[in-house]
Amino acid sequence: MYEKAGRKNSGEYGGESIISVANMRFSPADRELAEGYLETYNVMDLGDIAFEGNRSKHFAHGRFVENDIGPGIVSHVFDVFRPKTQYDLAYWKYAINNERVMGAILVRSTKASTMMHNLVAADFLKESMPAPTVPEQSRIGLFFQKLDSLITLHQREDLPPRCALATILSVKNATIITLERWISPWSSLEAPTSPNSYPKSAAARSRLSLAFAVAARHTC
């Protein structure tokens, strides 16, 4: 599904096109870089992924980050990989960055150093993983984009956390679904046990969506 991308910056990208892999945003250099230094940078196109090796509570062996912001350049310390097959940008943004999906693969394809993990590209490219069809990727990716928008909206409203745990039990036809534990004011709602067992009233469905969004914010 991926191949190593080794294209260096031949001068078409300047300091304003430097990408912060950890945050996946453009992070222009705050000083003038030595002439020729940017030519050591790797080109990272839309859809490419890069490995960020810093360990954290959520990523024990580092993580991959997908470029969903546009063409740019990254430091030569980052390994960049390019998709070889058809793919959905939104789906892989979440899948390739998910510890449950990628954790076992990274255990087998990284080496630990003092503060971080280093990727062994040859080992990584020998790995395999299941993937949905492209149409199904698109449906799942669209769902998560909408969920992100909802979470961002509630963050702007400074909504206090109400739910402690959300577990995705099923992702099918862009529906997700089961809240396993509830905290007031949604405790009166009955947590659905299947994708079809939603509250029937619009108000209850609205509270359900809100509860899931906040729970996901504090779980993922």
Sequence and secondary structure as in RCSB ss.txt:
>XXXX:A:sequence
MYEKAGRKNSGEYGGESIISVANMRFSPADRELAEGYLETYNVMDLGDIAFEGNRSKHFAHGRFVENDIGPGIVS
HVFDVFRPKTQYDLAYWKYAINNERVMGAILVRSTKASTMMHNLVAADFLKESMPAPTVPEQSRIGLFFQKLDSL
ITLHQREDLPPRCALATILSVKNATIITLERWISPWSSLEAPTSPNSYPKSAAARSRLSLAFAVAARHTC
>XXXX:A:secstr
 EEE   B  SS  GGGBEETTTTEE   SS   TTGGGGSEEE TT EEEE B  SS TT EEEE  S SEEE 
TTS EEEE S   HHHHHHHTT HHHHHHHHHHHEEE SSBEEE HHHHTT       HHHHHHHHHHHHHHHHH
HHHHHHTT     SB     EETTEE    B  TTSTTS   SSTT   SSHHHHHHHHHHHHHHHHTT 
